[in-house]
């Protein structure tokens, strides 16, 4: 004989109401219990649990119980999700690979199912179980990226991408960025860009370079050798091509040195239309102004204490200090002259410039195209 089906709360309340009516009509409890088809202990248990309730109240009670159960499950799920997210909070999960790593870590550390771990970061289980296949040249490309990162410690992955392309690699920026971050390479801090001011009063900062040799800019930079003695650098750049035309290094540079550097450049590069500078004593000296005017060029002085008006050369000075001066110890003045000149050649011929589409200002034409089949230093042998 099969087991009798349990009564629902609505059935129990209906039977209790039936028993109440029968007892009210003068019948005994035993007669009422037999009429509803249960034993007396069951009747008293029902009355203790459901006595005084009506059918609509029972329905409301069942709805509240279902709602409480749903809320308990939701709280339990949220608590588990919080534990999962806290356990996996070691980086942004913006790619399937990062989410795959997150799921594997959570399953290993917390011991939950893969299905549950995949649900929280939104990782499809088929994606989770698919074994990633790396490109055949992944190891060689990674080695070349690390080699370039070691050589040019202040370059980000965008400039590294440009150098790789120059070396013969067919690779996009996103792939280099993925490898860059996977290997834990440090991206240099980005400097805030300053907007240039274009006034309407004829001041020199309205002068915009339109062609090579249209506007040159020059400025001084200071540093020290190991013995603590200062030396100065006179930097001259072409604002249109971004090429570093010259860097004169000396313990003391005067207006005579300015004329000497400009004379050499005028002979090799031609005479520019304008020369922009601040109002330092070496630049506003009467001898310098008269000499520049005598060869057919014009001076353009920025306002005092306004270096942002000479933005091109100031940007160049910042790059030189960040990539060279801050990382080198110069034992002698001669060593400083050699290393700074070497860096200037690299800046012009090799270093990718973001404003030029990540091409160098004055790239050197190589005799033969380089092949991407090599790796390491052999593939990175770019002429300086």
C-alpha positions in Angstrom: 0.0 0.0 0.0 1.4 3.3 -1.1 2.3 6.1 1.4 -0.5 8.6 1.8 0.1 12.0 0.4 0.8 14.8 3.0 -1.8 17.5 3.4 -1.1 21.0 2.2 -1.5 23.9 4.5 -4.7 24.9 2.7 -6.2 21.4 3.3 -5.2 21.4 6.9 -6.8 24.8 7.6 -10.0 23.6 5.7 -10.2 20.5 7.9 -9.6 22.5 11.1 -12.4 24.9 10.1 -14.6 21.9 9.5 -13.8 20.4 12.9 -14.5 23.8 14.5 -17.9 23.9 13.0 -18.8 20.4 14.0 -17.6 21.0 17.6 -19.7 24.2 17.6 -22.7 22.1 16.6 -22.3 20.1 19.8 -20.3 17.1 18.5 -17.3 15.7 20.4 -13.7 16.2 19.4 -13.4 12.5 18.6 -16.4 12.7 16.2 -15.0 15.8 14.5 -11.5 14.2 14.2 -13.0 11.0 12.7 -15.0 13.1 10.3 -11.9 14.9 8.9 -10.0 11.6 8.7 -7.1 12.1 11.1 -6.0 11.1 14.5 -6.4 13.2 17.6 -2.6 13.8 18.0 -2.5 15.0 14.4 -5.6 17.2 15.0 -4.0 18.9 18.1 -0.6 19.3 16.3 -2.4 20.9 13.4 -4.3 23.2 15.7 -1.1 24.3 17.5 0.5 25.1 14.1 -2.4 26.5 12.1 -5.1 27.3 14.7 -6.9 30.6 14.2 -5.7 31.0 10.5 -8.0 31.4 7.5 -7.3 30.2 4.0 -6.3 33.6 2.6 -3.8 34.0 5.6 -2.4 30.6 4.8 -1.8 31.5 1.2 -0.1 34.7 2.3 2.1 32.7 4.7 3.2 30.4 1.9 4.1 33.3 -0.3 6.1 34.8 2.5 7.9 31.5 3.0 8.7 31.2 -0.7 10.0 34.8 -0.7 12.1 34.2 2.4 13.6 31.1 0.7 14.3 33.1 -2.4 16.0 35.9 -0.4 18.0 33.4 1.6 19.2 31.8 -1.7 20.0 35.3 -3.1 22.0 36.3 0.0 23.8 33.0 -0.2 24.6 33.5 -3.9 25.7 37.1 -3.3 27.9 36.0 -0.4 29.5 33.4 -2.6 30.0 35.8 -5.5 31.6 38.3 -3.1 34.0 35.6 -1.9 34.7 34.6 -5.5 35.3 38.2 -6.6 37.4 38.9 -3.6 39.5 35.9 -4.3 39.9 36.8 -7.9 40.5 40.6 -7.3 44.1 40.6 -8.6 43.4 42.4 -11.9 40.8 43.5 -14.4 39.0 40.6 -16.1 38.5 42.2 -19.5 39.7 39.3 -21.7 38.8 35.6 -21.9 42.4 34.7 -20.9 42.2 36.8 -17.7 38.8 35.3 -16.9 40.2 31.8 -17.6 43.0 32.4 -15.1 40.5 33.8 -12.6 38.2 30.8 -12.8 41.1 28.3 -12.4 42.4 30.3 -9.4 38.9 30.4 -7.7 38.2 26.7 -8.3 41.6 25.8 -6.9 41.5 28.1 -3.8 37.8 27.9 -2.8 36.9 24.5 -4.1 33.6 25.4 -5.9 32.5 23.9 -9.1 33.7 25.2 -12.5 30.2 26.0 -13.5 29.7 28.3 -10.5 33.0 29.9 -10.9 32.4 30.7 -14.6 29.0 32.3 -13.8 30.4 35.1 -11.7 32.9 36.7 -14.2 30.7 35.8 -17.2 33.0 33.2 -18.7 31.4 30.7 -21.0 32.3 27.2 -20.1 33.3 26.2 -23.6 35.7 29.2 -23.6 37.0 28.1 -20.2 37.7 24.6 -21.5 39.2 25.5 -24.8 42.9 25.2 -24.7 44.5 28.4 -26.0 46.9 28.0 -28.8 49.7 30.6 -29.0 51.2 31.8 -32.3 54.3 29.9 -33.5 56.4 33.0 -33.2 55.1 34.0 -29.7 58.4 33.0 -28.0 60.6 34.9 -30.4 58.4 37.9 -30.3 58.3 37.9 -26.5 62.1 37.7 -26.5 62.4 40.7 -28.8 60.0 42.7 -26.8 61.9 42.0 -23.6 65.2 42.8 -25.3 63.8 46.2 -26.5 62.3 46.9 -23.1 65.7 46.3 -21.5 67.5 48.5 -24.0 65.0 51.4 -23.9 63.7 51.3 -20.4 61.5 54.4 -20.8 59.7 53.3 -23.9 56.1 52.1 -23.7 54.6 49.3 -25.8 53.5 51.7 -28.6 57.1 52.7 -29.3 58.2 49.2 -28.9 55.6 48.2 -31.5 57.1 50.8 -33.9 60.6 49.4 -33.4 59.4 45.9 -34.0 57.8 46.9 -37.2 61.0 48.6 -38.3 62.9 45.4 -37.5 60.6 43.4 -39.8 57.9 42.1 -37.6 54.3 42.2 -38.8 52.6 42.8 -35.5 49.8 45.1 -34.2 49.8 47.2 -31.0 47.3 45.1 -29.2 49.4 41.9 -29.4 52.5 43.7 -28.2 50.4 45.2 -25.3 49.1 41.8 -24.3 52.6 40.3 -24.2 53.9 43.5 -22.5 51.4 43.2 -19.6 51.7 39.4 -19.4 55.5 39.7 -18.9 54.9 42.4 -16.2 56.8 45.1 -18.1 56.4 48.6 -16.7 54.7 51.2 -18.8 56.3 54.6 -18.3 54.1 57.2 -16.7 52.4 59.5 -19.1 53.1 63.1 -18.9 50.1 65.5 -19.1 49.8 67.2 -22.4 49.8 71.0 -22.4 47.6 72.8 -24.9 49.4 75.5 -26.9 48.0 79.0 -26.7 47.2 80.7 -30.0 46.7 84.4 -29.2 45.3 87.0 -31.6 47.7 89.8 -30.8 50.6 88.9 -33.1 52.7 87.3 -30.3 55.3 84.7 -31.3 53.3 81.7 -29.9 50.9 82.2 -32.9 53.8 81.2 -35.1 53.2 77.6 -36.1 55.7 75.6 -38.1 54.5 74.9 -41.6 57.5 73.2 -43.3 61.1 72.1 -42.6 63.4 75.0 -41.7 60.4 77.2 -41.1 60.8 77.5 -37.3 63.7 76.3 -35.2 63.7 76.4 -31.4 66.6 76.3 -29.0 67.0 76.2 -25.2 69.5 75.3 -22.5 69.5 72.2 -20.2 71.7 71.7 -17.2 73.1 68.5 -15.5 76.1 67.5 -13.4 79.0 65.1 -13.8 79.9 62.6 -11.0 82.1 65.2 -9.3 79.1 67.5 -8.8 80.2 70.1 -11.4 77.6 71.5 -13.7 77.6 71.4 -17.4 75.1 72.9 -19.9 73.6 71.6 -23.1 72.3 73.8 -25.9 69.5 71.9 -27.7 68.3 73.0 -31.2 65.3 71.3 -32.8 63.3 71.8 -36.0 59.7 72.3 -34.8 58.2 70.9 -38.0 60.2 67.7 -38.4 60.9 67.3 -34.7 64.5 66.5 -35.6 67.2 67.3 -32.9 69.6 69.4 -35.1 72.3 69.8 -32.5 73.2 69.4 -28.8 76.3 71.4 -27.8 77.7 70.3 -24.4 80.1 72.4 -22.3 80.9 73.6 -18.8 80.0 77.1 -19.9 78.1 78.2 -22.9 77.8 81.8 -23.9 76.4 83.8 -26.8 79.5 83.1 -28.8 78.7 79.4 -28.5 75.2 80.0 -29.6 76.5 81.8 -32.8 79.0 79.0 -33.4 76.3 76.3 -33.2 73.9 78.2 -35.4 76.6 78.9 -38.0 77.4 75.2 -38.3 73.7 74.3 -38.7 73.1 77.1 -41.2 75.9 75.7 -43.4 74.6 72.1 -43.3 70.8 72.5 -42.9 70.1 75.9 -44.5 68.9 79.1 -42.9 65.5 78.9 -41.0 62.9 81.5 -41.3 62.4 82.0 -37.6 64.4 81.0 -34.5 62.3 80.7 -31.3 63.8 81.0 -27.8 63.2 82.3 -24.3 64.7 85.6 -23.2 67.8 84.2 -21.6 70.9 86.4 -21.7 72.6 84.2 -24.3 69.7 84.5 -26.7 68.9 88.2 -26.4 72.5 89.4 -26.5 72.9 92.1 -29.1 75.6 90.1 -30.9 73.3 87.1 -31.3 70.4 89.2 -32.6 72.6 91.1 -35.0 74.2 87.9 -36.3 70.9 86.1 -36.9 69.5 89.2 -38.7 72.6 89.4 -40.8 72.1 85.9 -42.3 68.4 86.5 -43.1 66.7 84.8 -40.2 64.3 86.3 -37.7 64.1 85.8 -33.9 60.9 85.0 -32.0 61.1 85.4 -28.3 58.5 83.9 -25.9 57.2 85.8 -22.9 59.2 85.8 -19.8 58.6 82.9 -17.4 56.4 81.2 -20.0 58.3 78.0 -21.0 55.1 76.4 -22.4 55.2 78.9 -25.2 58.4 77.1 -26.4 56.7 73.8 -26.2 58.5 71.8 -28.9 62.0 72.2 -27.4 60.7 71.9 -23.8 59.1 68.6 -24.8 62.4 67.5 -26.3 64.3 68.5 -23.2 61.9 66.5 -21.1 62.3 63.4 -23.2 66.1 63.7 -23.0 66.1 64.1 -19.3 63.6 61.2 -18.8 65.3 58.8 -21.2 69.0 59.7 -20.8 70.0 62.2 -18.1 68.0 60.7 -15.2 69.5 57.2 -15.9 73.1 58.0 -16.6 76.1 58.9 -14.4 78.6 61.0 -16.4 82.1 60.6 -15.0 83.6 63.3 -17.2 82.5 66.0 -19.5 83.9 64.1 -22.5 81.8 61.1 -21.6 78.7 63.3 -21.4 79.4 64.7 -24.8 79.8 61.2 -26.4 76.7 59.7 -24.8 74.5 62.7 -25.4 75.5 62.8 -29.1 74.9 59.1 -29.4 71.4 59.6 -27.9 70.7 62.5 -30.3 71.5 60.2 -33.3 69.3 57.5 -31.9 66.5 60.1 -31.3 66.6 61.2 -34.9 67.1 57.8 -36.6 65.5 55.1 -34.5 63.2 56.4 -31.7 59.6 56.4 -32.7 57.8 59.7 -32.3 54.1 59.7 -31.5 53.4 63.0 -33.3 54.9 61.5 -36.5 52.9 58.3 -36.5 55.5 56.5 -34.5 58.2 57.1 -37.1 61.6 58.6 -36.2 62.2 62.3 -37.2 65.1 61.5 -39.6 65.2 57.7 -40.2 68.3 56.2 -41.6 67.8 54.2 -44.8 69.1 50.7 -44.3 70.8 48.9 -47.3 68.6 45.8 -47.0 65.3 45.0 -45.4 65.5 43.1 -42.1 63.9 39.7 -41.8 61.6 38.8 -38.8 62.9 35.3 -38.7 65.7 36.1 -36.3 65.3 36.8 -32.6 66.9 38.7 -29.8 69.8 41.0 -30.4 70.3 39.8 -34.0 66.9 41.0 -35.1 67.1 44.2 -33.1 70.3 45.4 -34.7 69.1 48.8 -35.9 71.8 51.2 -37.0 72.5 54.1 -34.7 
